């Protein structure tokens, strides 16, 4: 079983949820049927991982501090 990476923000969590319910596969097939090369999921996830977004400031504000503390504690 693959080890999941820590999320970087709301976009990463949303991408995980879409992958879990297989919505990413459906979005890719719809995009290809409409003639697009990519569904845009990765770009959307990157945009939603922006640390300046309010949702990331509220729910993911201590995540960077936790990672720094883990590195310092060994």
mmJSON file of the N, C-alpha and C atoms, coordinates in Angstrom:
{"data_MODEL":{"atom_site":{
"group_PDB":["ATOM","ATOM","ATOM","ATOM","ATOM","ATOM","ATOM","ATOM","ATOM","ATOM","ATOM","ATOM","ATOM","ATOM","ATOM","ATOM","ATOM","ATOM","ATOM","ATOM","ATOM","ATOM","ATOM","ATOM","ATOM","ATOM","ATOM","ATOM","ATOM","ATOM","ATOM","ATOM","ATOM","ATOM","ATOM","ATOM","ATOM","ATOM","ATOM","ATOM","ATOM","ATOM","ATOM","ATOM","ATOM","ATOM","ATOM","ATOM","ATOM","ATOM","ATOM","ATOM","ATOM","ATOM","ATOM","ATOM","ATOM","ATOM","ATOM","ATOM","ATOM","ATOM","ATOM","ATOM","ATOM","ATOM","ATOM","ATOM","ATOM","ATOM","ATOM","ATOM","ATOM","ATOM","ATOM","ATOM","ATOM","ATOM","ATOM","ATOM","ATOM","ATOM","ATOM","ATOM","ATOM","ATOM","ATOM","ATOM","ATOM","ATOM","ATOM","ATOM","ATOM","ATOM","ATOM","ATOM","ATOM","ATOM","ATOM","ATOM","ATOM","ATOM","ATOM","ATOM","ATOM","ATOM","ATOM","ATOM","ATOM","ATOM","ATOM","ATOM","ATOM","ATOM","ATOM","ATOM","ATOM","ATOM","ATOM","ATOM","ATOM","ATOM","ATOM","ATOM","ATOM","ATOM","ATOM","ATOM","ATOM","ATOM","ATOM","ATOM","ATOM","ATOM","ATOM","ATOM","ATOM","ATOM","ATOM","ATOM","ATOM","ATOM","ATOM","ATOM","ATOM","ATOM","ATOM","ATOM","ATOM","ATOM","ATOM","ATOM","ATOM","ATOM","ATOM","ATOM","ATOM","ATOM","ATOM","ATOM","ATOM","ATOM","ATOM","ATOM","ATOM","ATOM","ATOM","ATOM","ATOM","ATOM","ATOM","ATOM","ATOM","ATOM","ATOM","ATOM","ATOM","ATOM","ATOM","ATOM","ATOM","ATOM","ATOM","ATOM","ATOM","ATOM","ATOM","ATOM","ATOM","ATOM","ATOM","ATOM","ATOM","ATOM","ATOM","ATOM","ATOM","ATOM","ATOM","ATOM","ATOM","ATOM","ATOM","ATOM","ATOM","ATOM","ATOM","ATOM","ATOM","ATOM","ATOM","ATOM","ATOM","ATOM","ATOM","ATOM","ATOM","ATOM","ATOM","ATOM","ATOM","ATOM"],
"id":[1,2,3,4,5,6,7,8,9,10,11,12,13,14,15,16,17,18,19,20,21,22,23,24,25,26,27,28,29,30,31,32,33,34,35,36,37,38,39,40,41,42,43,44,45,46,47,48,49,50,51,52,53,54,55,56,57,58,59,60,61,62,63,64,65,66,67,68,69,70,71,72,73,74,75,76,77,78,79,80,81,82,83,84,85,86,87,88,89,90,91,92,93,94,95,96,97,98,99,100,101,102,103,104,105,106,107,108,109,110,111,112,113,114,115,116,117,118,119,120,121,122,123,124,125,126,127,128,129,130,131,132,133,134,135,136,137,138,139,140,141,142,143,144,145,146,147,148,149,150,151,152,153,154,155,156,157,158,159,160,161,162,163,164,165,166,167,168,169,170,171,172,173,174,175,176,177,178,179,180,181,182,183,184,185,186,187,188,189,190,191,192,193,194,195,196,197,198,199,200,201,202,203,204,205,206,207,208,209,210,211,212,213,214,215,216,217,218,219,220,221,222],
"type_symbol":["N","C","C","N","C","C","N","C","C","N","C","C","N","C","C","N","C","C","N","C","C","N","C","C","N","C","C","N","C","C","N","C","C","N","C","C","N","C","C","N","C","C","N","C","C","N","C","C","N","C","C","N","C","C","N","C","C","N","C","C","N","C","C","N","C","C","N","C","C","N","C","C","N","C","C","N","C","C","N","C","C","N","C","C","N","C","C","N","C","C","N","C","C","N","C","C","N","C","C","N","C","C","N","C","C","N","C","C","N","C","C","N","C","C","N","C","C","N","C","C","N","C","C","N","C","C","N","C","C","N","C","C","N","C","C","N","C","C","N","C","C","N","C","C","N","C","C","N","C","C","N","C","C","N","C","C","N","C","C","N","C","C","N","C","C","N","C","C","N","C","C","N","C","C","N","C","C","N","C","C","N","C","C","N","C","C","N","C","C","N","C","C","N","C","C","N","C","C","N","C","C","N","C","C","N","C","C","N","C","C","N","C","C","N","C","C","N","C","C","N","C","C"],
"label_atom_id":["N","CA","C","N","CA","C","N","CA","C","N","CA","C","N","CA","C","N","CA","C","N","CA","C","N","CA","C","N","CA","C","N","CA","C","N","CA","C","N","CA","C","N","CA","C","N","CA","C","N","CA","C","N","CA","C","N","CA","C","N","CA","C","N","CA","C","N","CA","C","N","CA","C","N","CA","C","N","CA","C","N","CA","C","N","CA","C","N","CA","C","N","CA","C","N","CA","C","N","CA","C","N","CA","C","N","CA","C","N","CA","C","N","CA","C","N","CA","C","N","CA","C","N","CA","C","N","CA","C","N","CA","C","N","CA","C","N","CA","C","N","CA","C","N","CA","C","N","CA","C","N","CA","C","N","CA","C","N","CA","C","N","CA","C","N","CA","C","N","CA","C","N","CA","C","N","CA","C","N","CA","C","N","CA","C","N","CA","C","N","CA","C","N","CA","C","N","CA","C","N","CA","C","N","CA","C","N","CA","C","N","CA","C","N","CA","C","N","CA","C","N","CA","C","N","CA","C","N","CA","C","N","CA","C","N","CA","C","N","CA","C","N","CA","C","N","CA","C","N","CA","C","N","CA","C","N","CA","C"],
"label_alt_id":[null,null,null,null,null,null,null,null,null,null,null,null,null,null,null,null,null,null,null,null,null,null,null,null,null,null,null,null,null,null,null,null,null,null,null,null,null,null,null,null,null,null,null,null,null,null,null,null,null,null,null,null,null,null,null,null,null,null,null,null,null,null,null,null,null,null,null,null,null,null,null,null,null,null,null,null,null,null,null,null,null,null,null,null,null,null,null,null,null,null,null,null,null,null,null,null,null,null,null,null,null,null,null,null,null,null,null,null,null,null,null,null,null,null,null,null,null,null,null,null,null,null,null,null,null,null,null,null,null,null,null,null,null,null,null,null,null,null,null,null,null,null,null,null,null,null,null,null,null,null,null,null,null,null,null,null,null,null,null,null,null,null,null,null,null,null,null,null,null,null,null,null,null,null,null,null,null,null,null,null,null,null,null,null,null,null,null,null,null,null,null,null,null,null,null,null,null,null,null,null,null,null,null,null,null,null,null,null,null,null,null,null,null,null,null,null,null,null,null,null,null,null],
"label_comp_id":["UNK","UNK","UNK","UNK","UNK","UNK","UNK","UNK","UNK","UNK","UNK","UNK","UNK","UNK","UNK","UNK","UNK","UNK","UNK","UNK","UNK","UNK","UNK","UNK","UNK","UNK","UNK","UNK","UNK","UNK","UNK","UNK","UNK","UNK","UNK","UNK","UNK","UNK","UNK","UNK","UNK","UNK","UNK","UNK","UNK","UNK","UNK","UNK","UNK","UNK","UNK","UNK","UNK","UNK","UNK","UNK","UNK","UNK","UNK","UNK","UNK","UNK","UNK","UNK","UNK","UNK","UNK","UNK","UNK","UNK","UNK","UNK","UNK","UNK","UNK","UNK","UNK","UNK","UNK","UNK","UNK","UNK","UNK","UNK","UNK","UNK","UNK","UNK","UNK","UNK","UNK","UNK","UNK","UNK","UNK","UNK","UNK","UNK","UNK","UNK","UNK","UNK","UNK","UNK","UNK","UNK","UNK","UNK","UNK","UNK","UNK","UNK","UNK","UNK","UNK","UNK","UNK","UNK","UNK","UNK","UNK","UNK","UNK","UNK","UNK","UNK","UNK","UNK","UNK","UNK","UNK","UNK","UNK","UNK","UNK","UNK","UNK","UNK","UNK","UNK","UNK","UNK","UNK","UNK","UNK","UNK","UNK","UNK","UNK","UNK","UNK","UNK","UNK","UNK","UNK","UNK","UNK","UNK","UNK","UNK","UNK","UNK","UNK","UNK","UNK","UNK","UNK","UNK","UNK","UNK","UNK","UNK","UNK","UNK","UNK","UNK","UNK","UNK","UNK","UNK","UNK","UNK","UNK","UNK","UNK","UNK","UNK","UNK","UNK","UNK","UNK","UNK","UNK","UNK","UNK","UNK","UNK","UNK","UNK","UNK","UNK","UNK","UNK","UNK","UNK","UNK","UNK","UNK","UNK","UNK","UNK","UNK","UNK","UNK","UNK","UNK","UNK","UNK","UNK","UNK","UNK","UNK"],
"label_asym_id":["A","A","A","A","A","A","A","A","A","A","A","A","A","A","A","A","A","A","A","A","A","A","A","A","A","A","A","A","A","A","A","A","A","A","A","A","A","A","A","A","A","A","A","A","A","A","A","A","A","A","A","A","A","A","A","A","A","A","A","A","A","A","A","A","A","A","A","A","A","A","A","A","A","A","A","A","A","A","A","A","A","A","A","A","A","A","A","A","A","A","A","A","A","A","A","A","A","A","A","A","A","A","A","A","A","A","A","A","A","A","A","A","A","A","A","A","A","A","A","A","A","A","A","A","A","A","A","A","A","A","A","A","A","A","A","A","A","A","A","A","A","A","A","A","A","A","A","A","A","A","A","A","A","A","A","A","A","A","A","A","A","A","A","A","A","A","A","A","A","A","A","A","A","A","A","A","A","A","A","A","A","A","A","A","A","A","A","A","A","A","A","A","A","A","A","A","A","A","A","A","A","A","A","A","A","A","A","A","A","A","A","A","A","A","A","A","A","A","A","A","A","A"],
"label_entity_id":["1","1","1","1","1","1","1","1","1","1","1","1","1","1","1","1","1","1","1","1","1","1","1","1","1","1","1","1","1","1","1","1","1","1","1","1","1","1","1","1","1","1","1","1","1","1","1","1","1","1","1","1","1","1","1","1","1","1","1","1","1","1","1","1","1","1","1","1","1","1","1","1","1","1","1","1","1","1","1","1","1","1","1","1","1","1","1","1","1","1","1","1","1","1","1","1","1","1","1","1","1","1","1","1","1","1","1","1","1","1","1","1","1","1","1","1","1","1","1","1","1","1","1","1","1","1","1","1","1","1","1","1","1","1","1","1","1","1","1","1","1","1","1","1","1","1","1","1","1","1","1","1","1","1","1","1","1","1","1","1","1","1","1","1","1","1","1","1","1","1","1","1","1","1","1","1","1","1","1","1","1","1","1","1","1","1","1","1","1","1","1","1","1","1","1","1","1","1","1","1","1","1","1","1","1","1","1","1","1","1","1","1","1","1","1","1","1","1","1","1","1","1"],
"label_seq_id":[1,1,1,2,2,2,3,3,3,4,4,4,5,5,5,6,6,6,7,7,7,8,8,8,9,9,9,10,10,10,11,11,11,12,12,12,13,13,13,14,14,14,15,15,15,16,16,16,17,17,17,18,18,18,19,19,19,20,20,20,21,21,21,22,22,22,23,23,23,24,24,24,25,25,25,26,26,26,27,27,27,28,28,28,29,29,29,30,30,30,31,31,31,32,32,32,33,33,33,34,34,34,35,35,35,36,36,36,37,37,37,38,38,38,39,39,39,40,40,40,41,41,41,42,42,42,43,43,43,44,44,44,45,45,45,46,46,46,47,47,47,48,48,48,49,49,49,50,50,50,51,51,51,52,52,52,53,53,53,54,54,54,55,55,55,56,56,56,57,57,57,58,58,58,59,59,59,60,60,60,61,61,61,62,62,62,63,63,63,64,64,64,65,65,65,66,66,66,67,67,67,68,68,68,69,69,69,70,70,70,71,71,71,72,72,72,73,73,73,74,74,74],
"pdbx_PDB_ins_code":[null,null,null,null,null,null,null,null,null,null,null,null,null,null,null,null,null,null,null,null,null,null,null,null,null,null,null,null,null,null,null,null,null,null,null,null,null,null,null,null,null,null,null,null,null,null,null,null,null,null,null,null,null,null,null,null,null,null,null,null,null,null,null,null,null,null,null,null,null,null,null,null,null,null,null,null,null,null,null,null,null,null,null,null,null,null,null,null,null,null,null,null,null,null,null,null,null,null,null,null,null,null,null,null,null,null,null,null,null,null,null,null,null,null,null,null,null,null,null,null,null,null,null,null,null,null,null,null,null,null,null,null,null,null,null,null,null,null,null,null,null,null,null,null,null,null,null,null,null,null,null,null,null,null,null,null,null,null,null,null,null,null,null,null,null,null,null,null,null,null,null,null,null,null,null,null,null,null,null,null,null,null,null,null,null,null,null,null,null,null,null,null,null,null,null,null,null,null,null,null,null,null,null,null,null,null,null,null,null,null,null,null,null,null,null,null,null,null,null,null,null,null],
"Cartn_x":[0.839,0.0,0.88,0.578,1.376,1.166,2.224,2.148,1.708,0.656,0.137,1.02,1.243,2.009,1.141,1.796,1.049,0.481,-0.678,-1.304,-0.674,-0.718,-0.143,-1.217,-2.471,-3.558,-4.862,-5.819,-7.153,-7.134,-6.305,-6.233,-5.769,-4.802,-4.306,-5.381,-6.1,-7.174,-8.304,-8.627,-9.668,-9.253,-8.002,-7.498,-7.526,-7.191,-7.253,-8.688,-9.638,-11.044,-11.537,-11.146,-11.549,-10.966,-9.737,-9.106,-9.786,-10.172,-10.816,-12.149,-12.933,-14.238,-14.168,-12.949,-12.679,-13.224,-13.419,-13.891,-12.798,-11.539,-10.445,-10.439,-10.796,-10.869,-12.02,-13.162,-14.317,-14.023,-13.372,-13.041,-12.075,-11.132,-10.175,-10.873,-11.787,-12.517,-13.419,-14.062,-14.921,-14.086,-12.939,-12.064,-11.572,-11.197,-10.729,-11.866,-13.104,-14.247,-14.565,-14.279,-14.521,-13.347,-12.278,-11.144,-10.021,-10.067,-8.993,-7.928,-6.689,-5.602,-5.607,-5.993,-5.916,-7.187,-7.618,-8.832,-8.57,-7.306,-6.968,-6.949,-7.039,-7.096,-5.822,-4.674,-3.42,-3.233,-3.6,-3.508,-4.459,-5.654,-6.652,-6.18,-5.62,-5.125,-3.981,-3.089,-1.976,-2.479,-3.485,-4.044,-4.731,-5.392,-6.092,-5.157,-3.911,-2.92,-2.222,-2.598,-1.999,-2.142,-1.029,-1.106,-1.797,-2.026,-2.701,-4.222,-4.754,-6.208,-6.7,-7.87,-8.42,-8.579,-9.066,-9.277,-7.954,-6.877,-5.575,-5.013,-5.315,-4.866,-5.55,-6.811,-7.573,-7.248,-7.34,-7.237,-5.833,-4.929,-3.601,-2.503,-2.83,-1.875,-0.722,-0.924,0.125,0.876,0.532,1.146,2.635,3.019,4.426,5.203,4.613,5.269,5.475,4.489,4.603,5.733,5.877,6.934,8.306,8.428,9.7,10.056,9.075,9.315,9.722,9.127,9.484,10.931,11.356,12.729,13.732,13.385,14.301,14.402,13.288,13.285,13.879,14.074,14.753,13.828],
"Cartn_y":[-1.18,0.0,1.238,2.195,3.41,4.332,5.016,5.983,7.318,7.894,9.174,10.301,11.288,12.47,13.37,14.19,15.176,16.213,16.711,17.712,19.073,19.889,21.22,22.275,21.91,22.864,22.274,23.144,22.723,22.018,22.485,21.886,20.442,20.144,18.77,17.858,18.364,17.566,17.328,18.351,18.214,17.212,17.242,16.295,14.869,14.69,13.361,12.835,13.703,13.294,12.936,13.715,13.427,12.1,11.844,10.576,9.4,9.593,8.538,8.122,9.086,8.774,8.613,8.62,8.413,9.542,10.712,11.854,12.366,12.109,12.553,11.8,10.541,9.744,10.231,10.503,10.998,12.364,13.235,14.568,14.468,13.552,13.374,12.861,11.913,11.381,12.437,13.254,14.321,15.356,15.711,16.691,16.174,14.909,14.325,14.26,13.972,13.92,15.306,16.348,17.716,18.289,17.507,17.922,18.61,18.595,19.199,18.151,18.599,17.673,17.289,18.236,18.032,18.58,17.957,18.422,19.646,19.939,21.101,20.84,19.591,19.265,19.662,19.416,19.721,21.23,21.997,23.449,24.016,23.445,23.882,23.551,22.361,21.969,22.88,23.215,24.105,25.493,25.978,27.296,27.301,26.201,26.121,25.823,25.455,25.24,26.534,27.639,28.938,29.246,29.491,29.744,31.058,31.933,33.196,33.085,31.952,31.759,31.623,32.149,32.148,30.733,29.817,28.449,27.817,28.124,27.584,28.269,29.548,30.266,29.729,29.331,28.856,27.404,26.514,25.086,24.516,25.205,24.66,25.582,26.461,27.475,26.894,25.843,25.294,24.143,23.783,22.64,22.869,24.062,24.351,24.343,24.863,24.863,23.441,22.563,21.17,20.466,20.737,20.106,20.584,21.861,22.397,21.775,21.628,21.023,19.561,18.828,17.427,17.302,18.2,18.16,18.484,19.426,19.824,18.76,18.063,17.045,15.724,15.575,14.382,13.378],
"Cartn_z":[0.0,0.0,0.0,-0.845,-0.983,0.209,0.57,1.662,1.075,1.651,1.18,1.671,0.832,1.205,2.065,2.892,3.667,2.714,3.056,2.204,2.444,1.424,1.513,1.7,1.567,1.703,1.206,0.991,0.576,-0.78,-1.695,-3.022,-2.985,-2.131,-2.002,-1.411,-0.417,0.175,-0.821,-1.59,-2.605,-3.678,-4.088,-5.081,-4.54,-3.263,-2.646,-2.642,-2.288,-2.254,-3.651,-4.646,-6.028,-6.499,-6.115,-6.488,-5.787,-4.535,-3.767,-4.385,-4.853,-5.442,-6.958,-7.488,-8.915,-9.795,-9.217,-9.995,-10.924,-10.57,-11.43,-12.752,-12.72,-13.948,-14.82,-14.186,-14.929,-15.544,-14.803,-15.313,-16.488,-16.408,-17.496,-18.755,-18.599,-19.756,-20.389,-19.57,-20.085,-20.824,-20.267,-20.906,-22.258,-22.307,-23.57,-24.592,-24.133,-25.035,-25.613,-24.84,-25.299,-26.092,-26.203,-27.012,-26.267,-24.944,-24.153,-23.844,-23.721,-23.393,-21.92,-21.078,-19.638,-18.999,-17.902,-17.229,-16.356,-16.068,-15.257,-13.768,-13.364,-11.94,-11.198,-11.792,-11.101,-10.94,-11.944,-11.839,-10.813,-10.765,-9.786,-8.374,-8.191,-6.871,-6.438,-7.365,-7.035,-6.655,-7.359,-7.047,-5.683,-5.341,-4.056,-2.891,-3.178,-2.126,-1.723,-2.323,-2.032,-0.534,0.156,1.594,1.95,0.975,1.25,1.232,0.801,0.806,2.243,2.496,3.856,4.399,3.576,4.048,4.479,3.784,4.161,5.397,5.556,6.754,8.002,7.863,9.022,9.34,8.357,8.621,8.495,7.803,7.571,8.086,9.023,9.466,10.267,11.014,11.864,11.208,10.008,9.356,9.11,8.651,8.412,9.725,10.778,12.082,12.587,12.36,12.781,12.039,10.735,9.95,10.413,10.739,11.219,12.562,13.441,14.763,14.63,13.682,13.478,13.019,12.119,11.619,12.725,13.582,14.651,15.739,16.001,17.047,16.586,15.304,14.794,14.375],
"occupancy":[1.0,1.0,1.0,1.0,1.0,1.0,1.0,1.0,1.0,1.0,1.0,1.0,1.0,1.0,1.0,1.0,1.0,1.0,1.0,1.0,1.0,1.0,1.0,1.0,1.0,1.0,1.0,1.0,1.0,1.0,1.0,1.0,1.0,1.0,1.0,1.0,1.0,1.0,1.0,1.0,1.0,1.0,1.0,1.0,1.0,1.0,1.0,1.0,1.0,1.0,1.0,1.0,1.0,1.0,1.0,1.0,1.0,1.0,1.0,1.0,1.0,1.0,1.0,1.0,1.0,1.0,1.0,1.0,1.0,1.0,1.0,1.0,1.0,1.0,1.0,1.0,1.0,1.0,1.0,1.0,1.0,1.0,1.0,1.0,1.0,1.0,1.0,1.0,1.0,1.0,1.0,1.0,1.0,1.0,1.0,1.0,1.0,1.0,1.0,1.0,1.0,1.0,1.0,1.0,1.0,1.0,1.0,1.0,1.0,1.0,1.0,1.0,1.0,1.0,1.0,1.0,1.0,1.0,1.0,1.0,1.0,1.0,1.0,1.0,1.0,1.0,1.0,1.0,1.0,1.0,1.0,1.0,1.0,1.0,1.0,1.0,1.0,1.0,1.0,1.0,1.0,1.0,1.0,1.0,1.0,1.0,1.0,1.0,1.0,1.0,1.0,1.0,1.0,1.0,1.0,1.0,1.0,1.0,1.0,1.0,1.0,1.0,1.0,1.0,1.0,1.0,1.0,1.0,1.0,1.0,1.0,1.0,1.0,1.0,1.0,1.0,1.0,1.0,1.0,1.0,1.0,1.0,1.0,1.0,1.0,1.0,1.0,1.0,1.0,1.0,1.0,1.0,1.0,1.0,1.0,1.0,1.0,1.0,1.0,1.0,1.0,1.0,1.0,1.0,1.0,1.0,1.0,1.0,1.0,1.0,1.0,1.0,1.0,1.0,1.0,1.0,1.0,1.0,1.0,1.0,1.0,1.0],
"B_iso_or_equiv":[0.0,0.0,0.0,0.0,0.0,0.0,0.0,0.0,0.0,0.0,0.0,0.0,0.0,0.0,0.0,0.0,0.0,0.0,0.0,0.0,0.0,0.0,0.0,0.0,0.0,0.0,0.0,0.0,0.0,0.0,0.0,0.0,0.0,0.0,0.0,0.0,0.0,0.0,0.0,0.0,0.0,0.0,0.0,0.0,0.0,0.0,0.0,0.0,0.0,0.0,0.0,0.0,0.0,0.0,0.0,0.0,0.0,0.0,0.0,0.0,0.0,0.0,0.0,0.0,0.0,0.0,0.0,0.0,0.0,0.0,0.0,0.0,0.0,0.0,0.0,0.0,0.0,0.0,0.0,0.0,0.0,0.0,0.0,0.0,0.0,0.0,0.0,0.0,0.0,0.0,0.0,0.0,0.0,0.0,0.0,0.0,0.0,0.0,0.0,0.0,0.0,0.0,0.0,0.0,0.0,0.0,0.0,0.0,0.0,0.0,0.0,0.0,0.0,0.0,0.0,0.0,0.0,0.0,0.0,0.0,0.0,0.0,0.0,0.0,0.0,0.0,0.0,0.0,0.0,0.0,0.0,0.0,0.0,0.0,0.0,0.0,0.0,0.0,0.0,0.0,0.0,0.0,0.0,0.0,0.0,0.0,0.0,0.0,0.0,0.0,0.0,0.0,0.0,0.0,0.0,0.0,0.0,0.0,0.0,0.0,0.0,0.0,0.0,0.0,0.0,0.0,0.0,0.0,0.0,0.0,0.0,0.0,0.0,0.0,0.0,0.0,0.0,0.0,0.0,0.0,0.0,0.0,0.0,0.0,0.0,0.0,0.0,0.0,0.0,0.0,0.0,0.0,0.0,0.0,0.0,0.0,0.0,0.0,0.0,0.0,0.0,0.0,0.0,0.0,0.0,0.0,0.0,0.0,0.0,0.0,0.0,0.0,0.0,0.0,0.0,0.0,0.0,0.0,0.0,0.0,0.0,0.0],
"pdbx_formal_charge":[null,null,null,null,null,null,null,null,null,null,null,null,null,null,null,null,null,null,null,null,null,null,null,null,null,null,null,null,null,null,null,null,null,null,null,null,null,null,null,null,null,null,null,null,null,null,null,null,null,null,null,null,null,null,null,null,null,null,null,null,null,null,null,null,null,null,null,null,null,null,null,null,null,null,null,null,null,null,null,null,null,null,null,null,null,null,null,null,null,null,null,null,null,null,null,null,null,null,null,null,null,null,null,null,null,null,null,null,null,null,null,null,null,null,null,null,null,null,null,null,null,null,null,null,null,null,null,null,null,null,null,null,null,null,null,null,null,null,null,null,null,null,null,null,null,null,null,null,null,null,null,null,null,null,null,null,null,null,null,null,null,null,null,null,null,null,null,null,null,null,null,null,null,null,null,null,null,null,null,null,null,null,null,null,null,null,null,null,null,null,null,null,null,null,null,null,null,null,null,null,null,null,null,null,null,null,null,null,null,null,null,null,null,null,null,null,null,null,null,null,null,null],
"auth_seq_id":[1,1,1,2,2,2,3,3,3,4,4,4,5,5,5,6,6,6,7,7,7,8,8,8,9,9,9,10,10,10,11,11,11,12,12,12,13,13,13,14,14,14,15,15,15,16,16,16,17,17,17,18,18,18,19,19,19,20,20,20,21,21,21,22,22,22,23,23,23,24,24,24,25,25,25,26,26,26,27,27,27,28,28,28,29,29,29,30,30,30,31,31,31,32,32,32,33,33,33,34,34,34,35,35,35,36,36,36,37,37,37,38,38,38,39,39,39,40,40,40,41,41,41,42,42,42,43,43,43,44,44,44,45,45,45,46,46,46,47,47,47,48,48,48,49,49,49,50,50,50,51,51,51,52,52,52,53,53,53,54,54,54,55,55,55,56,56,56,57,57,57,58,58,58,59,59,59,60,60,60,61,61,61,62,62,62,63,63,63,64,64,64,65,65,65,66,66,66,67,67,67,68,68,68,69,69,69,70,70,70,71,71,71,72,72,72,73,73,73,74,74,74],
"auth_comp_id":["UNK","UNK","UNK","UNK","UNK","UNK","UNK","UNK","UNK","UNK","UNK","UNK","UNK","UNK","UNK","UNK","UNK","UNK","UNK","UNK","UNK","UNK","UNK","UNK","UNK","UNK","UNK","UNK","UNK","UNK","UNK","UNK","UNK","UNK","UNK","UNK","UNK","UNK","UNK","UNK","UNK","UNK","UNK","UNK","UNK","UNK","UNK","UNK","UNK","UNK","UNK","UNK","UNK","UNK","UNK","UNK","UNK","UNK","UNK","UNK","UNK","UNK","UNK","UNK","UNK","UNK","UNK","UNK","UNK","UNK","UNK","UNK","UNK","UNK","UNK","UNK","UNK","UNK","UNK","UNK","UNK","UNK","UNK","UNK","UNK","UNK","UNK","UNK","UNK","UNK","UNK","UNK","UNK","UNK","UNK","UNK","UNK","UNK","UNK","UNK","UNK","UNK","UNK","UNK","UNK","UNK","UNK","UNK","UNK","UNK","UNK","UNK","UNK","UNK","UNK","UNK","UNK","UNK","UNK","UNK","UNK","UNK","UNK","UNK","UNK","UNK","UNK","UNK","UNK","UNK","UNK","UNK","UNK","UNK","UNK","UNK","UNK","UNK","UNK","UNK","UNK","UNK","UNK","UNK","UNK","UNK","UNK","UNK","UNK","UNK","UNK","UNK","UNK","UNK","UNK","UNK","UNK","UNK","UNK","UNK","UNK","UNK","UNK","UNK","UNK","UNK","UNK","UNK","UNK","UNK","UNK","UNK","UNK","UNK","UNK","UNK","UNK","UNK","UNK","UNK","UNK","UNK","UNK","UNK","UNK","UNK","UNK","UNK","UNK","UNK","UNK","UNK","UNK","UNK","UNK","UNK","UNK","UNK","UNK","UNK","UNK","UNK","UNK","UNK","UNK","UNK","UNK","UNK","UNK","UNK","UNK","UNK","UNK","UNK","UNK","UNK","UNK","UNK","UNK","UNK","UNK","UNK"],
"auth_asym_id":["A","A","A","A","A","A","A","A","A","A","A","A","A","A","A","A","A","A","A","A","A","A","A","A","A","A","A","A","A","A","A","A","A","A","A","A","A","A","A","A","A","A","A","A","A","A","A","A","A","A","A","A","A","A","A","A","A","A","A","A","A","A","A","A","A","A","A","A","A","A","A","A","A","A","A","A","A","A","A","A","A","A","A","A","A","A","A","A","A","A","A","A","A","A","A","A","A","A","A","A","A","A","A","A","A","A","A","A","A","A","A","A","A","A","A","A","A","A","A","A","A","A","A","A","A","A","A","A","A","A","A","A","A","A","A","A","A","A","A","A","A","A","A","A","A","A","A","A","A","A","A","A","A","A","A","A","A","A","A","A","A","A","A","A","A","A","A","A","A","A","A","A","A","A","A","A","A","A","A","A","A","A","A","A","A","A","A","A","A","A","A","A","A","A","A","A","A","A","A","A","A","A","A","A","A","A","A","A","A","A","A","A","A","A","A","A","A","A","A","A","A","A"],
"auth_atom_id":["N","CA","C","N","CA","C","N","CA","C","N","CA","C","N","CA","C","N","CA","C","N","CA","C","N","CA","C","N","CA","C","N","CA","C","N","CA","C","N","CA","C","N","CA","C","N","CA","C","N","CA","C","N","CA","C","N","CA","C","N","CA","C","N","CA","C","N","CA","C","N","CA","C","N","CA","C","N","CA","C","N","CA","C","N","CA","C","N","CA","C","N","CA","C","N","CA","C","N","CA","C","N","CA","C","N","CA","C","N","CA","C","N","CA","C","N","CA","C","N","CA","C","N","CA","C","N","CA","C","N","CA","C","N","CA","C","N","CA","C","N","CA","C","N","CA","C","N","CA","C","N","CA","C","N","CA","C","N","CA","C","N","CA","C","N","CA","C","N","CA","C","N","CA","C","N","CA","C","N","CA","C","N","CA","C","N","CA","C","N","CA","C","N","CA","C","N","CA","C","N","CA","C","N","CA","C","N","CA","C","N","CA","C","N","CA","C","N","CA","C","N","CA","C","N","CA","C","N","CA","C","N","CA","C","N","CA","C","N","CA","C","N","CA","C","N","CA","C","N","CA","C","N","CA","C","N","CA","C"],
"pdbx_PDB_model_num":[1,1,1,1,1,1,1,1,1,1,1,1,1,1,1,1,1,1,1,1,1,1,1,1,1,1,1,1,1,1,1,1,1,1,1,1,1,1,1,1,1,1,1,1,1,1,1,1,1,1,1,1,1,1,1,1,1,1,1,1,1,1,1,1,1,1,1,1,1,1,1,1,1,1,1,1,1,1,1,1,1,1,1,1,1,1,1,1,1,1,1,1,1,1,1,1,1,1,1,1,1,1,1,1,1,1,1,1,1,1,1,1,1,1,1,1,1,1,1,1,1,1,1,1,1,1,1,1,1,1,1,1,1,1,1,1,1,1,1,1,1,1,1,1,1,1,1,1,1,1,1,1,1,1,1,1,1,1,1,1,1,1,1,1,1,1,1,1,1,1,1,1,1,1,1,1,1,1,1,1,1,1,1,1,1,1,1,1,1,1,1,1,1,1,1,1,1,1,1,1,1,1,1,1,1,1,1,1,1,1,1,1,1,1,1,1,1,1,1,1,1,1]
}}}
